[in-house]
Amino acid sequence: MTAPIVIIGSGLAAWSTVRELRKLEALSSMALQPITLICADNGDFYAKPTLSNALAQKRTPAQLVTTPAAKMAETQNVTLVANTSIHKINAAARVVQTDKGDFSYDRLVLALGASPIRVPVDGDASDRILSVNSLTDFAIFHAKLEGSPKHVAIMGAGLIGCEFANDLVLGGHTASVVDPAPRALAALIDEGTSLELQAKLAPLGVTWHFGTAVSQAQQGLQGISVTLTNGKIFDADVVLSAIGLRPNVQLAKDAGLTTDRGIVVNELLQTSNEHIFALGDCAQYGFVSGKIQVLPYVMPVMHASRALASTLLGKPQPVRFPAMPVRVKTPAHPITVASPV
Ligand SMILES: Cc1cc2nc3c(=O)[nH]c(=O)nc-3n(C[C@H](O)[C@H](O)[C@H](O)COP(=O)(O)OP(=O)(O)OC[C@H]3O[C@@H](n4cnc5c(N)ncnc54)[C@H](O)[C@@H]3O)c2cc1C
């Protein structure tokens, strides 16, 4: 019997690849390829962008799950191996070694996502700084906000930091956003639009601190005492770090695959090993011209998963990325960035 296609991950990239594969098989009346999906989390399907607009909508973490893992596995005809740690990918033997045993593959898809970047912060509350890049992270953040209105210090005035700031104030909380840059979304939009966004959010309860950074988070009598590099000190109930993501490359690197900022893939989303593919936040699209080849957004995942499904079913299809605008979910001042790369 042929070994299955093994997919590692259960985020948008993994589940979209499964869905596109099944769609193509149905369209061309093909026999179903065996697929095994291995992931570190429980495999529930949710739309990650909803994590930064759930508070305004009063949605709980459980309500953000659009399809539970078991239902996804059943409807997509996938063998799900959830809550699993991967020890190693043995690329020569085409085996993924995990704490639940070894899984042989015919083709392997890496949909490993990215991890929040953390910067060193002094103080005895630095280990209480949160990041939100998964539903599990959001559940922890959400629990900290329960009860009375809270004040949240947000490190980073980029896309995720601004979206959380807007969502927090719409959810009845307040926020202080801290960024070394001179303005909000400085890497993505022009100065005028930044100033408009800042002006719209300030009266709703967002305080901006630009040109400075969080240097210390100290346990205080009332929550966490936050010290900035410019000497300002204020209290917060929660500190949220939103300073960016780093693609998860270690497994690939250890397997001998070419990695740079992400796992380097060609137009067929093939890594330096012809049997291993990668897409989504963990991938670096080496063929895309320009400086930034990591595309941590939904649209690139959709295009990549469609092309990859065809390639995996024996019809190699190079991925082509069109212009992919990104909508910044700041309802106080909605912004669309024409192309973030
Ligand atoms: C708060 C927030 C809001 C966003 N809003 C938008 C938006 O409005 N528009 C937009 O375009 N983009 C948005 N994004 C980005 C977008 O959601 C991501 O680009 C996309 O979801 C990435 O999907 P992924 O499958 O590549 O990664 P992930 O969803 O991170 O999935 C990675 C998977 O890999 C698994 N995994 C990782 N390491 C291992 C391992 N060693 N072993 C086993 N499993 C492993 C994880 O458990 C997870 O299941 C947002 C992101 C965040 C955090």
The ligand as an ORCA input file, in Angstrom:
! r2SCAN-3c Opt
* xyz 0 1
  C      -4.491     37.715     15.773
  C      -4.244     37.486     14.312
  C      -5.071     38.104     13.369
  C      -4.833     37.902     12.010
  N      -5.640     38.525     11.113
  C      -5.411     38.358      9.790
  C      -6.232     39.014      8.826
  O      -7.155     39.749      9.159
  N      -5.971     38.807      7.496
  C      -4.942     38.003      7.090
  O      -4.735     37.852      5.884
  N      -4.142     37.367      7.989
  C      -4.362     37.515      9.317
  N      -3.555     36.864     10.221
  C      -2.550     35.925      9.725
  C      -3.164     34.582      9.317
  O      -4.143     34.210     10.263
  C      -2.074     33.520      9.203
  O      -1.218     33.910      8.143
  C      -2.565     32.108      8.912
  O      -3.609     31.747      9.796
  C      -1.402     31.134      9.045
  O      -1.849     29.814      8.917
  P      -0.791     28.612      9.057
  O      -1.600     27.378      8.894
  O       0.364     28.835      8.154
  O      -0.214     28.708     10.537
  P      -0.886     28.378     11.943
  O      -2.317     28.715     11.935
  O      -0.016     29.015     12.957
  O      -0.789     26.802     12.066
  C       0.396     26.140     12.389
  C       0.065     24.750     12.876
  O       1.266     24.010     13.023
  C       1.250     23.310     14.244
  N       2.641     23.063     14.627
  C       3.628     23.972     14.754
  N       4.762     23.361     15.120
  C       4.484     22.046     15.201
  C       5.255     20.892     15.516
  N       6.542     20.971     15.822
  N       4.632     19.701     15.508
  C       3.325     19.595     15.194
  N       2.544     20.654     14.882
  C       3.129     21.854     14.883
  C       0.462     24.215     15.173
  O      -0.031     23.496     16.274
  C      -0.647     24.701     14.223
  O      -1.663     23.756     14.139
  C      -3.762     37.058     11.584
  C      -2.931     36.449     12.549
  C      -3.158     36.657     13.891
  C      -2.252     36.003     14.914
*
